[in-house]
Amino acid sequence: MSKVSIIYYSGTGNTEKMAELISSGVSQKESQVKLLQVSSATLDDIADSDIVVLGSPSMGNEVIEESEMEPFVESLKDIISGKKVALFGSYGWGDGEWMRNWQDRMSEYGAVLIGDGLIVNGYPEDEEENRCIEFGKSII
Ligand SMILES: Cc1cc2nc3c(=O)[nH]c(=O)nc-3n(C[C@H](O)[C@H](O)[C@H](O)COP(=O)(O)O)c2cc1C
């Protein structure tokens, strides 16, 4: 059974809702899921997972959230190599640049990316809800 940790930052709840929907998709497969805000996550959660799913909204100027998510992601640099990783997050007005850069960065760290990062404009509703659930199912 795959152990999956979903670790996210969300300021206004949009990425959090994505995390919950992805978690429900993962749970539909044979798996053990942990859903954590990044402020409660530790490197042991990473070491203990077969698949790591990271979520951050686009902030600043097309970057991941800088006070909590950025230092956490930086701390993965030397331990994430070879680990399966999926990325997701909500954005407002951009074209997904923050996600493309984040994917490149995780690849540089040696992570094995599972597909393209899932991005949703604002709060996931209707079809977007389903995309999040399907994304969760697809990473197992
Ligand atoms: C300080 C700040 C900076 C932002 N910068 C960007 C940006 O560069 N590009 C973008 O598409 N959206 C940007 N946004 C919009 C957020 O990504 C968007 O509102 C997102 O849905 C927030 O997700 P959350 O509810 O999980 O915090 C920014 C929002 C804030 C508050």
The ligand as a Gaussian input file, in Angstrom:
#p B3LYP/6-31G(d) Opt

LIG

0 1
 C        0.423000      38.479000      -2.204000
 C       -0.223000      37.712000      -3.328000
 C        0.508000      37.498000      -4.500000
 C       -0.051000      36.810000      -5.590000
 N        0.679000      36.631000      -6.732000
 C        0.126000      35.965000      -7.782000
 C        0.860000      35.776000      -8.999000
 O        2.024000      36.192000      -9.138000
 N        0.259000      35.107000     -10.009000
 C       -1.026000      34.625000      -9.908000
 O       -1.542000      34.023000     -10.869000
 N       -1.758000      34.790000      -8.764000
 C       -1.202000      35.432000      -7.707000
 N       -1.929000      35.590000      -6.545000
 C       -3.289000      35.053000      -6.456000
 C       -3.337000      33.727000      -5.689000
 O       -2.469000      32.783000      -6.257000
 C       -4.792000      33.210000      -5.713000
 O       -5.641000      34.122000      -5.048000
 C       -4.921000      31.831000      -5.105000
 O       -6.208000      31.332000      -5.415000
 C       -4.737000      31.850000      -3.589000
 O       -4.783000      30.520000      -3.123000
 P       -5.041000      30.185000      -1.577000
 O       -6.507000      30.472000      -1.311000
 O       -4.725000      28.727000      -1.451000
 O       -4.139000      31.052000      -0.774000
 C       -1.380000      36.290000      -5.470000
 C       -2.097000      36.500000      -4.274000
 C       -1.528000      37.186000      -3.221000
 C       -2.316000      37.377000      -1.941000

